Amino acid sequence: MLDIKSFIAGRVSLMESSEIREILELTEGKNVISLAGGLPDPKYFPTEELAEISSYVLKEYGWRALQYSVTRGLREFREEIARFMERTGTPGEMPYNIIVTSGSQQALNLLAQVLVNPGDIVAVEKPTYLAAINEFKAVGASFEGIPVDDEGMRVDLLEERLKILKAEGKRIKFVYTVPTAQNPSGVSMSNDRRSHLLELAEEYDFLIIEDDPYSHFMFEEVNFKRLRSMDKYRVIYTSTFSKILSPGLRLGWVAAHPDVIDALEIAKQNADLHTPTFNQLLAAEALRRGVVDKHIPRVKEAYKRKRDVMLEALSEHMDGLARWTRPVGGMFIFAYLDENIDTKEMLPEALSAGVAYVPGSAFYVDGSGRNTMRLNFSYPSEEMIRMGIERLAEVVKRYATSSV
Ligand SMILES: Cc1ncc(COP(=O)(O)O)c(C=O)c1O
């Protein structure tokens, strides 16, 4: 008998499929309100503008738009990205500091490949972005999880760990952080902590990956500085067009030291040769015409409204059942339930009651956070958010009484 599985390489066992994708599959086509995904609201995609730009790109660039192109990304697109970064608070980028990737997920995948040797220690927030954990795990990283509070990563605790590790003759290779409107918690790192983090990077000689998909969606006047704007040597910055234009275009980028960009270029060549030429030209023109800059405030306003609706619904229905973050931006609220509740075990009940969330333990490198959950407010309508939270509260109430 042919055993196909015996042909699969051993490294696949290090790869984990995203729990979020699995939940999305479970909820598809059912009468379930999904607060689980992390999708932008498609109502706001600039479809008409992109239709017009699409035909312009084909007419203006002809065959060039349909041809292979360079691995780093089209120079004119990288120039537009540098200009966009400049006008949104991260000046001083040059096209040679930038590589275009197929979404920032590919940036994380390539960074994992070019930075992590098996056994290298990577420090991440606890909780942090699940798919980043999976990327680093797949190349054999071991983790230091640093808790977050309302001001983001507890950099003081990171310092304690760095001291201990140093005494043991070990070091951290890099800190991966989503410092602004974090996924999943919605919190942002204070500027003091950002400065402290950079000081530690210098003292203990590590790099920082700043993953920044959400900083354009800040609902409050938060005075934050991107780490990349504070240090161009140690900070590797990645961001994406997924939230500021459209996720289906699969466009992201990395801004980093040219030596890192060179390494990424080789890894990307092996992965996919280059990011689709047509999509790059489309986004470059969208930037040039101000479509992205006009799109951002519209989406921001809509997400702020939805965040407020979710916060109101939580106060109305979940008071006494949970506590939750009040995100200053982004797309998620993170909720902490009674210590005795395991949100993963509770999920089937929630799905039968018609509501889905992501169990929080998926975001913790040490498997803790079993009583937490991530709730998305960008995708569901305001009505669905209200109904979803009401259903969720019923489930938690029932579950809390049945599990005592
Ligand atoms: C923190 C973070 N990083 C990276 C990504 C990947 O985004 P994309 O590949 O669509 O650019 C996401 C998507 O939700 C995210 O939340």
The ligand as an ORCA input file, in Angstrom:
! r2SCAN-3c Opt
* xyz 0 1
  C       0.107     41.566     12.905
  C      -0.096     41.056     11.519
  N       0.970     40.831     10.741
  C       0.834     40.370      9.494
  C      -0.404     40.116      8.948
  C      -0.465     39.565      7.554
  O      -1.117     40.409      6.695
  P      -0.964     40.365      5.099
  O      -0.227     39.135      4.726
  O      -2.357     40.382      4.600
  O      -0.200     41.590      4.754
  C      -1.546     40.347      9.706
  C      -2.889     40.050      9.159
  O      -3.890     40.092      9.768
  C      -1.395     40.826     11.041
  O      -2.433     41.054     11.838
*
